Amino acid sequence: MLHIISKVPLTAPLFDRLGTNANDSVIVIGDAVITLMRQGEWANYWDAVLANMSVSVLAVDLALRGIDESDIVRGLSIVDYSGFVDLTVDHSVMHSWH
Amino acid sequence: MKRYLVIMSHPPHGSIHVQEQLDVILTMAAFDRSVSLLFLDEGVFQLLRGQTAQQYQHKETVAIFDALALYDVDDLWVETESLMEKGLSLEQLTLPVKPIARLEINALMSGFDVILGG
């Protein structure tokens, strides 16, 4: 399953619902990219997700907000739109979390 | 046949969101799709017994929920933690709903082909 996260604020229950399935992937887009800040309140939650599954972030949404790759949690894949499309092709089931 | 899961997480009456989701569910059911529902967060209030929508000229969404069984939409799930956090219990709900733990949500979702709502 591909989990699409685009909305803020995030909540702790969301992270529990993502599960720990290594076949799943997460992509962070839109407003939600601001939650990836390495020094931010959600960094530990993202580190825990990254321990189990791959997490991608849409490059344009970082650039748009002036967020540098060095500002965000380590271990993320930074993808462009075609990378996003690839993820949607690789996963037959998708869900946009609100 | 594809299996559909609709996630119901919006509170009732404040917007037409729930009505629109019910329209989607009934449409899919009318075409004999296999539809299951999962109630999360504020969405658990959608099933609270004793709503008085008709009295206040609101759409009576609870009546539609009650009718879902006629369309074979009877695989209903509610997240245990959501119920507890909102101060509700299974006994207060208008339909028989299966409880599921927050940490099991991902496993439940993985069993479906299409996931809608949220």
Backbone of each chain as ProteinMPNN parsed JSONL, in Angstrom:
{"seq_chain_A": "MLHIISKVPLTAPLFDRLGTNANDSVIVIGDAVITLMRQGEWANYWDAVLANMSVSVLAVDLALRGIDESDIVRGLSIVDYSGFVDLTVDHSVMHSWH", "coords_chain_A": {"N_chain_A": [[0.841, -1.193, 0.0], [0.426, 2.261, -0.734], [0.912, 5.073, 1.137], [-0.342, 8.259, 1.211], [0.532, 11.377, 2.317], [-0.531, 14.528, 2.996], [-1.659, 16.572, 4.407], [-1.732, 18.984, 7.082], [-2.566, 19.707, 10.524], [-0.437, 16.945, 11.559], [-1.23, 13.864, 13.284], [-0.679, 11.825, 16.199], [-2.11, 9.328, 16.183], [-2.272, 8.821, 13.426], [0.271, 7.867, 12.751], [0.331, 5.442, 14.074], [-1.606, 4.116, 12.615], [-0.445, 3.821, 10.15], [1.053, 1.545, 10.249], [3.475, -1.181, 10.017], [4.336, -2.447, 7.796], [6.665, -3.734, 5.647], [6.405, -3.771, 2.925], [4.924, -1.612, 2.295], [4.809, 1.86, 1.281], [5.511, 5.317, 1.905], [4.526, 8.539, 0.872], [5.267, 11.942, 1.147], [3.687, 14.926, 0.657], [2.782, 18.295, -0.465], [1.451, 20.487, 2.072], [2.254, 18.857, 4.168], [4.969, 18.398, 4.049], [6.316, 20.098, 5.712], [6.391, 18.895, 8.123], [8.543, 17.304, 8.191], [10.85, 18.352, 9.182], [14.07, 18.128, 10.553], [14.688, 18.976, 13.108], [12.229, 19.193, 14.107], [8.924, 18.706, 15.633], [7.854, 16.297, 14.772], [9.884, 14.658, 13.989], [10.922, 12.383, 15.331], [8.831, 10.605, 15.039], [8.808, 10.245, 12.275], [11.315, 9.054, 11.957], [10.824, 6.612, 13.146], [8.963, 5.525, 11.368], [10.57, 5.303, 9.113], [12.21, 3.251, 9.865], [10.894, 0.997, 9.181], [9.67, 1.197, 6.636], [9.892, 2.577, 3.258], [10.173, 6.074, 2.77], [9.142, 8.785, 0.893], [9.583, 12.096, -0.452], [8.146, 14.861, -2.067], [10.064, 16.73, -4.217], [9.534, 19.297, -5.274], [7.725, 20.373, -3.508], [9.23, 20.764, -1.242], [11.138, 22.622, -2.173], [9.529, 24.753, -2.911], [8.787, 25.722, -0.462], [11.127, 26.569, 0.599], [12.625, 24.731, 1.969], [15.457, 22.949, 2.76], [17.255, 20.004, 1.721], [19.014, 19.274, 3.725], [17.722, 20.066, 5.949], [15.771, 18.281, 6.631], [14.527, 15.114, 7.983], [16.789, 12.318, 8.046], [17.336, 9.839, 5.478], [15.201, 9.853, 3.786], [13.687, 9.472, 0.55], [14.064, 11.668, -2.074], [11.89, 12.783, -4.427], [10.795, 13.468, -7.835], [7.958, 14.543, -9.856], [7.622, 12.398, -11.648], [8.741, 10.365, -10.227], [6.913, 10.15, -8.19], [4.732, 9.253, -9.659], [5.769, 6.756, -10.401], [5.737, 5.487, -7.905], [2.992, 5.275, -7.48], [2.379, 3.489, -9.439], [3.757, 1.25, -8.635], [2.399, 0.448, -6.379], [-0.618, -1.076, -5.859], [-2.704, -0.476, -4.219], [-3.783, 2.502, -2.711], [-3.766, 5.163, -0.328], [-4.951, 8.307, 0.69], [-4.198, 10.056, 3.458], [-5.995, 11.953, 5.884]], "CA_chain_A": [[0.0, 0.0, 0.0], [1.098, 3.561, -0.728], [0.254, 6.049, 2.007], [-0.07, 9.627, 0.762], [0.286, 12.302, 3.431], [-0.434, 15.878, 2.44], [-2.355, 17.562, 5.238], [-1.318, 19.26, 8.454], [-1.535, 19.092, 11.37], [-0.415, 15.492, 11.7], [-1.623, 13.401, 14.615], [0.001, 10.589, 16.595], [-2.816, 8.136, 15.69], [-1.946, 8.556, 12.022], [1.483, 7.057, 12.67], [-0.041, 4.072, 14.458], [-2.415, 3.506, 11.546], [0.398, 3.521, 8.989], [1.524, 0.184, 10.388], [4.92, -1.439, 9.921], [4.507, -3.381, 6.683], [7.838, -3.349, 4.856], [6.017, -3.624, 1.515], [4.248, -0.33, 2.133], [5.627, 3.06, 1.143], [4.853, 6.573, 2.269], [5.023, 9.747, 0.21], [4.843, 13.171, 1.822], [3.543, 15.995, -0.341], [1.996, 19.454, -0.037], [1.73, 21.09, 3.384], [2.815, 17.909, 5.13], [6.441, 18.348, 4.009], [6.875, 20.89, 6.825], [6.503, 18.032, 9.314], [9.749, 16.479, 8.047], [12.019, 19.074, 9.701], [14.904, 17.272, 11.399], [14.595, 19.463, 14.494], [10.816, 19.45, 14.373], [8.212, 17.88, 16.618], [7.468, 14.99, 14.233], [11.083, 13.963, 13.49], [11.039, 11.038, 15.918], [7.793, 9.769, 14.429], [9.261, 9.873, 10.93], [12.421, 8.093, 12.099], [10.219, 5.3, 13.438], [8.379, 5.015, 10.117], [11.681, 4.969, 8.219], [12.805, 1.991, 10.314], [10.122, -0.112, 8.618], [9.292, 1.322, 5.229], [10.508, 3.702, 2.573], [9.419, 7.322, 2.801], [9.576, 9.724, -0.132], [9.018, 13.445, -0.35], [8.124, 15.503, -3.379], [11.094, 17.773, -4.203], [9.007, 20.627, -5.562], [7.046, 20.893, -2.319], [10.282, 21.262, -0.355], [11.731, 23.813, -2.779], [8.509, 25.797, -2.854], [8.718, 26.255, 0.905], [12.455, 26.962, 1.046], [13.17, 23.726, 2.886], [16.593, 22.284, 2.152], [17.394, 18.581, 2.032], [19.756, 19.131, 4.99], [16.828, 20.443, 7.051], [14.743, 17.262, 6.9], [15.016, 13.871, 8.577], [17.651, 11.541, 7.152], [16.856, 8.548, 5.007], [14.068, 10.005, 2.874], [13.953, 9.575, -0.883], [13.493, 12.898, -2.621], [11.44, 12.386, -5.767], [10.069, 14.446, -8.646], [6.61, 14.057, -10.159], [7.628, 11.072, -12.278], [8.995, 9.423, -9.137], [5.616, 9.995, -7.532], [3.939, 8.378, -10.532], [6.324, 5.405, -10.261], [5.244, 4.913, -6.64], [1.575, 4.91, -7.627], [2.33, 2.301, -10.301], [4.291, 0.118, -7.869], [1.46, 0.043, -5.322], [-1.96, -1.117, -6.443], [-3.637, 0.152, -3.276], [-3.274, 3.784, -2.206], [-4.693, 5.903, 0.529], [-4.582, 9.655, 1.12], [-4.605, 10.282, 4.846], [-6.409, 13.331, 6.192]], "C_chain_A": [[0.885, 1.257, 0.0], [0.276, 4.529, 0.117], [0.638, 7.449, 1.536], [-0.441, 10.58, 1.893], [0.513, 13.718, 2.941], [-0.961, 16.965, 3.374], [-1.678, 17.76, 6.595], [-2.532, 19.791, 9.205], [-1.602, 17.573, 11.329], [-0.899, 15.134, 13.098], [-0.882, 12.102, 14.911], [-0.76, 9.34, 16.112], [-2.503, 7.8, 14.237], [-0.751, 7.616, 11.93], [1.223, 5.616, 13.102], [-0.77, 3.364, 13.32], [-1.584, 3.173, 10.314], [0.898, 2.088, 9.035], [3.022, 0.067, 10.17], [5.232, -2.384, 8.767], [5.636, -2.918, 5.748], [7.517, -3.192, 3.372], [5.315, -2.296, 1.242], [5.267, 0.787, 1.909], [4.794, 4.264, 1.543], [5.402, 7.654, 1.36], [4.404, 10.961, 0.883], [4.83, 14.288, 0.788], [2.816, 17.187, 0.292], [2.42, 19.987, 1.322], [2.486, 20.157, 4.312], [4.337, 17.85, 5.096], [7.058, 19.142, 5.169], [7.028, 20.062, 8.102], [7.787, 17.205, 9.294], [10.987, 17.137, 8.645], [12.755, 18.231, 10.752], [14.822, 17.68, 12.872], [13.144, 19.64, 14.926], [10.159, 18.421, 15.277], [7.878, 16.479, 16.102], [8.662, 14.151, 13.793], [11.183, 12.541, 14.037], [10.007, 10.077, 15.326], [8.239, 9.316, 13.035], [10.414, 8.877, 10.991], [11.867, 6.69, 12.34], [9.594, 4.693, 12.178], [9.491, 4.515, 9.195], [12.375, 3.662, 8.62], [12.121, 0.798, 9.651], [9.849, -0.012, 7.127], [9.943, 2.539, 4.59], [9.574, 4.912, 2.6], [10.006, 8.26, 1.751], [8.952, 11.085, 0.128], [9.143, 14.09, -1.725], [9.029, 16.747, -3.351], [10.5, 19.169, -4.365], [8.322, 21.234, -4.335], [8.032, 21.362, -1.25], [10.806, 22.589, -0.877], [10.801, 25.017, -2.672], [8.501, 26.496, -1.498], [10.086, 26.651, 1.454], [13.079, 25.981, 2.011], [14.262, 22.949, 2.158], [16.641, 20.818, 2.582], [18.08, 18.363, 3.384], [18.888, 19.481, 6.201], [15.911, 19.296, 7.488], [15.366, 15.966, 7.424], [15.792, 13.049, 7.552], [16.945, 10.273, 6.677], [15.669, 8.622, 4.071], [14.538, 9.937, 1.43], [13.295, 10.847, -1.381], [13.157, 12.638, -4.085], [10.791, 13.561, -6.498], [8.703, 13.84, -8.997], [6.617, 12.662, -10.79], [7.955, 9.99, -11.243], [7.723, 9.122, -8.36], [4.737, 9.033, -8.343], [4.428, 6.934, -10.42], [5.789, 4.727, -9.0], [3.787, 4.466, -6.785], [1.413, 3.687, -8.532], [2.762, 1.061, -9.514], [3.308, -0.407, -6.825], [0.041, 0.082, -5.867], [-2.985, -0.454, -5.521], [-3.004, 1.417, -2.718], [-4.286, 4.383, -1.261], [-4.13, 7.269, 0.877], [-5.109, 9.873, 2.53], [-4.991, 11.739, 5.061], [-6.18, 13.632, 7.655]], "O_chain_A": [[1.936, 1.303, 0.64], [-0.901, 4.77, -0.155], [1.822, 7.78, 1.472], [-1.577, 10.591, 2.367], [1.615, 14.069, 2.519], [-0.725, 18.151, 3.143], [-1.127, 16.824, 7.174], [-3.46, 20.288, 8.567], [-2.659, 16.986, 11.099], [-0.969, 15.987, 13.983], [-0.504, 11.368, 13.998], [-0.125, 8.381, 15.673], [-2.473, 6.629, 13.859], [-0.751, 6.68, 11.13], [1.819, 4.683, 12.565], [-0.577, 2.171, 13.09], [-1.982, 2.326, 9.515], [1.141, 1.477, 7.994], [3.744, 1.063, 10.142], [6.27, -3.044, 8.762], [5.56, -1.849, 5.143], [8.271, -2.551, 2.639], [5.136, -1.908, 0.088], [6.43, 0.672, 2.295], [3.563, 4.24, 1.524], [6.604, 7.695, 1.097], [3.204, 11.009, 1.152], [5.835, 14.558, 0.132], [2.31, 17.109, 1.412], [3.598, 19.946, 1.679], [3.27, 20.607, 5.148], [4.948, 17.309, 6.018], [8.196, 18.883, 5.561], [7.707, 20.475, 9.042], [8.091, 16.494, 10.252], [12.067, 16.547, 8.622], [12.159, 17.703, 11.691], [14.879, 16.835, 13.766], [12.872, 20.182, 15.998], [10.756, 17.407, 15.635], [7.643, 15.569, 16.897], [8.482, 13.048, 13.277], [11.492, 11.606, 13.299], [10.279, 8.891, 15.139], [8.07, 8.154, 12.665], [10.487, 7.96, 10.173], [12.38, 5.708, 11.805], [9.689, 3.487, 11.954], [9.379, 3.454, 8.58], [13.051, 3.041, 7.8], [12.699, -0.285, 9.569], [9.802, -1.027, 6.433], [10.474, 3.413, 5.275], [8.356, 4.785, 2.472], [11.213, 8.499, 1.723], [7.945, 11.211, 0.824], [10.122, 13.884, -2.443], [8.803, 17.682, -2.581], [10.909, 20.109, -3.683], [8.335, 22.45, -4.144], [7.718, 22.244, -0.45], [10.909, 23.563, -0.132], [11.227, 26.135, -2.383], [8.244, 27.695, -1.4], [10.208, 27.024, 2.621], [13.962, 26.346, 2.788], [14.036, 22.372, 1.095], [16.145, 20.442, 3.644], [17.779, 17.406, 4.097], [19.273, 19.225, 7.342], [15.343, 19.332, 8.579], [16.575, 15.756, 7.32], [15.496, 13.076, 6.357], [16.088, 9.715, 7.362], [15.174, 7.595, 3.606], [15.673, 10.307, 1.127], [12.11, 11.078, -1.141], [14.036, 12.313, -4.884], [10.308, 14.51, -5.882], [8.339, 12.772, -8.505], [5.741, 11.843, -10.512], [7.508, 8.85, -11.361], [7.488, 7.992, -7.931], [4.094, 8.136, -7.798], [3.626, 6.002, -10.352], [5.434, 3.548, -9.019], [3.399, 3.415, -6.277], [0.441, 2.942, -8.414], [2.217, -0.028, -9.695], [3.379, -1.572, -6.432], [-0.448, 1.133, -6.284], [-4.003, 0.063, -5.981], [-1.844, 1.416, -2.305], [-5.49, 4.151, -1.37], [-2.982, 7.388, 1.305], [-6.318, 9.874, 2.761], [-4.385, 12.645, 4.488], [-6.466, 14.74, 8.109]]}, "seq_chain_B": "MKRYLVIMSHPPHGSIHVQEQLDVILTMAAFDRSVSLLFLDEGVFQLLRGQTAQQYQHKETVAIFDALALYDVDDLWVETESLMEKGLSLEQLTLPVKPIARLEINALMSGFDVILGG", "coords_chain_B": {"N_chain_B": [[-13.74, -10.01, -7.682], [-13.463, -6.559, -7.052], [-12.666, -5.228, -3.861], [-13.965, -2.735, -1.787], [-13.075, -0.206, 0.518], [-14.424, 2.188, 2.596], [-13.442, 4.985, 4.321], [-14.632, 6.535, 7.136], [-14.426, 9.473, 8.592], [-15.348, 11.9, 9.319], [-17.232, 14.242, 11.306], [-20.813, 14.072, 11.875], [-23.472, 16.109, 10.389], [-22.321, 18.779, 10.574], [-21.38, 19.362, 8.095], [-21.899, 18.556, 4.587], [-20.485, 16.334, 4.131], [-20.703, 13.653, 5.1], [-23.155, 12.85, 4.058], [-22.511, 12.914, 1.338], [-20.583, 10.929, 1.226], [-22.182, 8.757, 1.883], [-23.837, 8.712, -0.351], [-21.998, 7.877, -2.262], [-21.384, 5.344, -1.269], [-23.885, 4.039, -1.402], [-24.311, 4.116, -4.122], [-22.221, 2.521, -5.096], [-22.939, 0.13, -3.863], [-25.381, -0.336, -5.097], [-24.529, -1.125, -7.533], [-23.678, -3.601, -6.967], [-21.129, -3.755, -5.811], [-18.56, -4.798, -3.54], [-18.608, -3.442, -0.477], [-17.032, -2.097, 2.34], [-16.988, -0.471, 5.556], [-15.071, 1.807, 7.527], [-14.889, 3.322, 10.572], [-13.41, 6.157, 11.9], [-11.802, 8.389, 14.25], [-13.527, 11.514, 14.545], [-15.557, 10.525, 13.067], [-16.849, 8.467, 14.357], [-19.051, 9.462, 15.625], [-21.036, 9.49, 13.769], [-22.576, 7.249, 13.954], [-23.906, 7.344, 16.325], [-26.553, 6.571, 18.455], [-29.857, 7.99, 18.753], [-29.881, 10.428, 17.434], [-31.337, 13.471, 16.244], [-31.999, 14.454, 13.708], [-34.082, 14.817, 11.799], [-36.005, 16.283, 13.095], [-34.878, 18.778, 13.096], [-34.784, 19.555, 10.516], [-32.577, 18.493, 9.238], [-30.649, 16.313, 7.124], [-31.399, 12.936, 7.562], [-29.066, 11.066, 8.338], [-28.521, 8.793, 9.857], [-30.658, 7.078, 9.411], [-30.092, 6.249, 6.879], [-27.748, 4.839, 7.288], [-28.847, 2.766, 8.774], [-30.22, 1.495, 6.775], [-28.303, 0.346, 5.234], [-27.73, -2.369, 5.444], [-29.644, -3.581, 3.89], [-28.607, -3.28, 1.431], [-26.615, -5.054, 1.462], [-24.375, -4.01, 2.677], [-22.622, -4.649, 5.185], [-20.294, -5.075, 6.472], [-18.807, -3.657, 8.818], [-16.579, -1.543, 10.538], [-15.04, -0.24, 13.484], [-12.671, 1.892, 14.942], [-11.245, 1.039, 17.968], [-9.824, 2.753, 19.753], [-10.585, 5.291, 18.811], [-13.293, 5.375, 19.484], [-13.113, 5.274, 22.304], [-11.65, 7.631, 22.833], [-13.485, 9.546, 22.121], [-15.349, 9.248, 23.998], [-17.309, 7.32, 23.761], [-19.191, 4.192, 23.522], [-19.458, 0.85, 22.17], [-22.046, -0.02, 22.594], [-23.614, 2.223, 22.37], [-23.993, 2.697, 19.758], [-25.781, 2.714, 16.643], [-25.719, 0.596, 14.934], [-24.55, -2.814, 14.504], [-21.182, -3.001, 14.892], [-17.854, -3.909, 14.146], [-15.183, -3.919, 16.438], [-11.846, -2.646, 16.126], [-8.355, -2.566, 16.752], [-6.185, 0.302, 16.852], [-3.563, -0.22, 15.985], [-3.998, -2.289, 14.294], [-5.161, -1.325, 12.069], [-3.798, -0.873, 9.642], [-3.367, -3.496, 8.716], [-5.996, -4.3, 8.284], [-6.754, -2.506, 6.236], [-5.076, -3.345, 4.222], [-6.317, -5.513, 3.122], [-8.02, -4.704, 1.145], [-8.931, -3.559, -2.178], [-9.434, -1.03, -3.108], [-9.356, 2.103, -1.556], [-11.285, 4.563, -0.078], [-12.06, 7.963, 0.839], [-11.506, 9.403, 4.13]], "CA_chain_B": [[-14.39, -8.696, -7.59], [-12.717, -5.616, -6.22], [-13.237, -4.911, -2.551], [-13.823, -1.303, -1.49], [-13.176, 0.236, 1.909], [-14.655, 3.623, 2.726], [-13.064, 5.445, 5.656], [-15.558, 7.566, 7.589], [-13.736, 10.126, 9.708], [-15.9, 13.244, 9.523], [-18.393, 14.284, 12.192], [-22.065, 14.268, 11.148], [-24.312, 17.317, 10.483], [-21.652, 20.062, 10.399], [-21.163, 19.581, 6.666], [-22.594, 17.505, 3.829], [-19.483, 15.32, 3.813], [-21.197, 12.299, 5.376], [-24.191, 12.576, 3.039], [-21.87, 12.615, 0.058], [-19.967, 9.596, 1.328], [-23.267, 7.763, 1.821], [-24.231, 8.624, -1.762], [-20.992, 7.053, -2.938], [-21.536, 3.966, -0.778], [-25.123, 3.47, -1.948], [-24.119, 3.932, -5.566], [-21.393, 1.324, -5.292], [-23.725, -1.038, -3.445], [-26.414, -0.558, -6.112], [-23.881, -1.834, -8.629], [-23.197, -4.875, -6.416], [-19.731, -3.757, -5.366], [-18.377, -5.203, -2.146], [-18.197, -2.225, 0.225], [-16.901, -2.132, 3.791], [-16.796, 0.861, 6.129], [-14.235, 1.914, 8.722], [-15.142, 4.592, 11.26], [-12.248, 6.645, 12.642], [-11.833, 9.765, 14.783], [-14.85, 12.109, 14.762], [-16.525, 9.759, 12.3], [-17.605, 7.529, 15.195], [-20.321, 10.09, 16.009], [-22.036, 9.267, 12.713], [-23.414, 6.096, 14.291], [-24.465, 7.478, 17.673], [-28.001, 6.423, 18.528], [-30.568, 9.111, 19.361], [-29.755, 11.684, 16.681], [-32.669, 14.018, 15.974], [-31.813, 15.29, 12.516], [-35.334, 15.121, 11.116], [-36.639, 17.32, 13.902], [-34.26, 20.08, 12.805], [-34.706, 19.656, 9.048], [-31.31, 18.024, 8.694], [-30.723, 15.002, 6.492], [-31.294, 11.914, 8.599], [-28.069, 10.11, 7.846], [-28.581, 7.536, 10.615], [-31.629, 6.209, 8.744], [-29.409, 5.659, 5.717], [-26.869, 3.799, 7.836], [-29.688, 1.62, 9.151], [-30.671, 0.822, 5.552], [-27.17, -0.213, 4.478], [-27.781, -3.837, 5.449], [-30.49, -3.982, 2.755], [-27.743, -3.272, 0.247], [-25.499, -5.958, 1.787], [-23.213, -3.318, 3.248], [-22.72, -5.008, 6.596], [-18.959, -5.284, 7.024], [-18.555, -2.345, 9.397], [-15.504, -1.559, 11.53], [-14.777, 1.021, 14.186], [-11.411, 1.83, 15.684], [-11.509, 1.031, 19.418], [-9.269, 3.951, 20.395], [-11.392, 6.455, 18.439], [-14.499, 5.331, 20.32], [-12.744, 5.623, 23.684], [-11.242, 9.038, 22.894], [-14.66, 10.412, 21.978], [-16.239, 9.0, 25.127], [-18.431, 6.484, 23.329], [-19.005, 2.743, 23.601], [-20.132, 0.117, 21.095], [-23.474, -0.158, 22.918], [-24.321, 3.462, 22.034], [-24.061, 2.85, 18.302], [-27.046, 2.28, 16.079], [-25.51, -0.606, 14.123], [-23.477, -3.698, 14.976], [-19.913, -2.64, 14.263], [-16.766, -4.694, 14.729], [-14.085, -3.083, 16.913], [-10.495, -3.019, 15.693], [-7.354, -1.729, 17.409], [-5.48, 1.265, 15.979], [-2.371, -0.824, 15.394], [-4.427, -3.295, 13.308], [-5.827, -0.632, 10.963], [-3.061, -1.095, 8.401], [-3.626, -4.871, 8.262], [-7.361, -4.309, 7.744], [-6.763, -1.79, 4.96], [-4.331, -4.114, 3.221], [-7.182, -6.524, 2.528], [-8.931, -4.111, 0.158], [-8.329, -3.148, -3.451], [-9.608, 0.422, -3.275], [-9.679, 2.774, -0.292], [-11.839, 5.893, -0.348], [-12.379, 8.782, 2.003], [-10.446, 9.57, 5.122]], "C_chain_B": [[-13.601, -7.794, -6.653], [-13.442, -5.338, -4.915], [-12.925, -3.455, -2.204], [-13.939, -1.073, 0.01], [-13.388, 1.746, 1.92], [-14.346, 4.026, 4.168], [-13.924, 6.656, 6.029], [-14.935, 8.257, 8.797], [-14.263, 11.534, 9.985], [-17.092, 13.199, 10.484], [-19.666, 14.55, 11.395], [-22.641, 15.673, 11.329], [-23.625, 18.659, 10.26], [-21.401, 20.397, 8.944], [-21.914, 18.482, 5.92], [-21.661, 16.339, 3.498], [-20.031, 13.894, 3.977], [-22.272, 11.905, 4.362], [-23.561, 12.167, 1.718], [-21.199, 11.245, 0.093], [-21.034, 8.502, 1.243], [-23.78, 7.609, 0.39], [-23.286, 7.711, -2.53], [-21.188, 5.58, -2.561], [-22.772, 3.304, -1.4], [-25.01, 3.227, -3.45], [-23.3, 2.671, -5.837], [-22.187, 0.071, -4.954], [-24.8, -1.373, -4.482], [-25.842, -1.293, -7.319], [-23.193, -3.117, -8.132], [-21.702, -4.914, -6.121], [-19.698, -4.248, -3.916], [-17.804, -4.025, -1.371], [-18.147, -2.468, 1.733], [-16.662, -0.71, 4.291], [-15.897, 0.771, 7.358], [-14.442, 3.301, 9.328], [-13.947, 4.954, 12.136], [-12.54, 8.044, 13.186], [-13.265, 10.272, 14.979], [-15.951, 11.35, 14.035], [-17.351, 8.804, 13.156], [-18.951, 8.118, 15.633], [-21.42, 9.883, 14.964], [-23.036, 8.188, 13.121], [-24.079, 6.204, 15.662], [-25.99, 7.425, 17.621], [-28.635, 7.693, 19.124], [-30.403, 10.437, 18.653], [-31.152, 12.146, 16.25], [-32.663, 14.927, 14.75], [-33.14, 15.749, 11.906], [-36.057, 16.298, 11.782], [-36.12, 18.712, 13.549], [-34.005, 20.254, 11.308], [-33.305, 19.348, 8.509], [-31.55, 16.675, 8.021], [-30.516, 13.925, 7.559], [-30.342, 10.804, 8.163], [-28.126, 8.781, 8.591], [-29.544, 6.547, 9.951], [-30.987, 5.518, 7.541], [-28.455, 4.57, 6.182], [-27.679, 2.542, 8.168], [-30.11, 0.815, 7.922], [-29.538, 0.11, 4.812], [-27.214, -1.729, 4.388], [-28.626, -4.359, 4.283], [-29.689, -4.061, 1.465], [-26.531, -4.18, 0.45], [-24.226, -5.232, 2.188], [-23.275, -3.571, 4.756], [-21.365, -5.35, 7.217], [-18.463, -3.939, 7.561], [-17.54, -2.455, 10.53], [-15.393, -0.208, 12.212], [-13.49, 0.854, 14.978], [-11.69, 2.003, 17.18], [-11.04, 2.322, 20.09], [-10.082, 5.199, 20.064], [-12.644, 6.535, 19.305], [-14.191, 5.81, 21.734], [-12.429, 7.104, 23.799], [-12.428, 9.981, 22.808], [-15.678, 10.153, 23.089], [-17.446, 8.153, 24.782], [-18.126, 5.009, 23.556], [-19.797, 2.087, 22.479], [-21.645, 0.065, 21.316], [-24.273, 1.086, 22.52], [-24.517, 3.641, 20.533], [-25.308, 2.183, 17.742], [-26.943, 0.988, 15.275], [-24.482, -1.517, 14.786], [-22.189, -3.434, 14.189], [-18.809, -3.437, 14.948], [-15.642, -3.766, 15.198], [-12.741, -3.586, 16.396], [-9.501, -2.05, 16.314], [-6.622, -0.858, 16.386], [-4.292, 0.622, 15.272], [-2.72, -1.903, 14.363], [-5.045, -2.661, 12.058], [-5.131, -0.921, 9.626], [-3.341, -2.485, 7.833], [-5.025, -4.981, 7.665], [-7.377, -3.676, 6.348], [-6.092, -2.591, 3.851], [-5.187, -5.157, 2.524], [-8.117, -5.995, 1.458], [-8.182, -3.69, -1.096], [-8.388, -1.645, -3.649], [-10.019, 1.016, -1.93], [-10.113, 4.2, -0.603], [-12.043, 6.648, 0.954], [-11.223, 8.892, 2.964], [-10.704, 10.811, 5.934]], "O_chain_B": [[-13.136, -8.223, -5.596], [-14.668, -5.228, -4.874], [-11.785, -3.004, -2.311], [-14.785, -1.662, 0.682], [-12.614, 2.492, 1.32], [-14.914, 3.478, 5.113], [-13.938, 7.666, 5.324], [-14.915, 7.701, 9.895], [-13.691, 12.27, 10.789], [-17.865, 12.241, 10.479], [-19.609, 15.189, 10.344], [-22.332, 16.349, 12.31], [-24.271, 19.6, 9.8], [-21.229, 21.562, 8.587], [-22.493, 17.587, 6.536], [-21.997, 15.47, 2.694], [-19.845, 13.043, 3.107], [-22.295, 10.776, 3.872], [-23.997, 11.22, 1.065], [-21.241, 10.497, -0.884], [-20.826, 7.462, 0.618], [-24.117, 6.504, -0.034], [-23.712, 6.885, -3.337], [-21.16, 4.695, -3.416], [-22.715, 2.164, -1.861], [-25.548, 2.253, -3.977], [-23.646, 1.863, -6.698], [-22.118, -0.929, -5.669], [-25.096, -2.544, -4.72], [-26.56, -1.99, -8.037], [-22.276, -3.642, -8.763], [-21.081, -5.976, -6.173], [-20.674, -4.127, -3.176], [-16.65, -3.646, -1.576], [-19.099, -2.978, 2.323], [-16.194, 0.149, 3.544], [-15.948, -0.193, 8.122], [-14.201, 4.318, 8.679], [-13.526, 4.177, 12.993], [-13.388, 8.773, 12.672], [-14.114, 9.557, 15.51], [-17.132, 11.507, 14.344], [-18.428, 8.374, 12.742], [-19.878, 7.38, 15.969], [-22.6, 10.081, 15.252], [-24.191, 8.205, 12.696], [-24.738, 5.266, 16.11], [-26.628, 8.138, 16.846], [-27.998, 8.387, 19.917], [-30.751, 11.477, 19.212], [-32.024, 11.336, 15.935], [-33.241, 16.014, 14.756], [-33.301, 16.914, 11.545], [-36.63, 17.166, 11.124], [-36.837, 19.703, 13.687], [-33.122, 21.007, 10.898], [-32.897, 19.867, 7.47], [-32.528, 15.986, 8.312], [-29.579, 13.996, 8.355], [-30.762, 9.75, 7.685], [-27.809, 7.742, 8.013], [-29.293, 5.342, 9.926], [-31.292, 4.368, 7.228], [-28.357, 3.512, 5.562], [-27.263, 1.419, 7.886], [-30.33, -0.393, 8.009], [-29.786, -0.644, 3.871], [-26.793, -2.313, 3.389], [-28.364, -5.439, 3.753], [-30.032, -4.796, 0.539], [-25.548, -4.095, -0.285], [-23.128, -5.771, 2.055], [-23.895, -2.813, 5.502], [-21.294, -5.849, 8.34], [-17.791, -3.184, 6.859], [-17.63, -3.347, 11.374], [-15.621, 0.835, 11.599], [-13.251, -0.182, 15.598], [-12.294, 2.99, 17.6], [-11.763, 2.911, 20.893], [-10.258, 6.07, 20.916], [-13.013, 7.602, 19.796], [-14.908, 6.641, 22.292], [-12.875, 7.768, 24.735], [-12.391, 11.084, 23.352], [-16.744, 10.768, 23.115], [-18.488, 8.251, 25.431], [-16.975, 4.618, 23.755], [-20.7, 2.698, 21.907], [-22.425, 0.1, 20.365], [-25.489, 1.004, 22.351], [-25.129, 4.613, 20.089], [-25.818, 1.212, 18.301], [-27.956, 0.358, 14.971], [-23.637, -1.047, 15.547], [-22.134, -3.626, 12.975], [-18.821, -3.619, 16.165], [-15.193, -2.913, 14.433], [-12.525, -4.789, 16.248], [-9.766, -0.851, 16.395], [-6.462, -1.231, 15.224], [-4.046, 0.888, 14.096], [-1.843, -2.377, 13.641], [-5.406, -3.359, 11.111], [-5.785, -1.18, 8.615], [-3.53, -2.644, 6.627], [-5.225, -5.669, 6.663], [-7.938, -4.236, 5.406], [-6.492, -2.522, 2.689], [-4.825, -5.638, 1.45], [-8.924, -6.749, 0.916], [-6.967, -3.491, -1.08], [-7.508, -1.055, -4.276], [-10.911, 0.502, -1.255], [-9.415, 4.944, -1.291], [-12.18, 6.055, 2.024], [-10.094, 8.517, 2.645], [-9.925, 11.137, 6.829]]}, "name": "protein", "num_of_chains": 2, "seq": "MLHIISKVPLTAPLFDRLGTNANDSVIVIGDAVITLMRQGEWANYWDAVLANMSVSVLAVDLALRGIDESDIVRGLSIVDYSGFVDLTVDHSVMHSWHMKRYLVIMSHPPHGSIHVQEQLDVILTMAAFDRSVSLLFLDEGVFQLLRGQTAQQYQHKETVAIFDALALYDVDDLWVETESLMEKGLSLEQLTLPVKPIARLEINALMSGFDVILGG"}
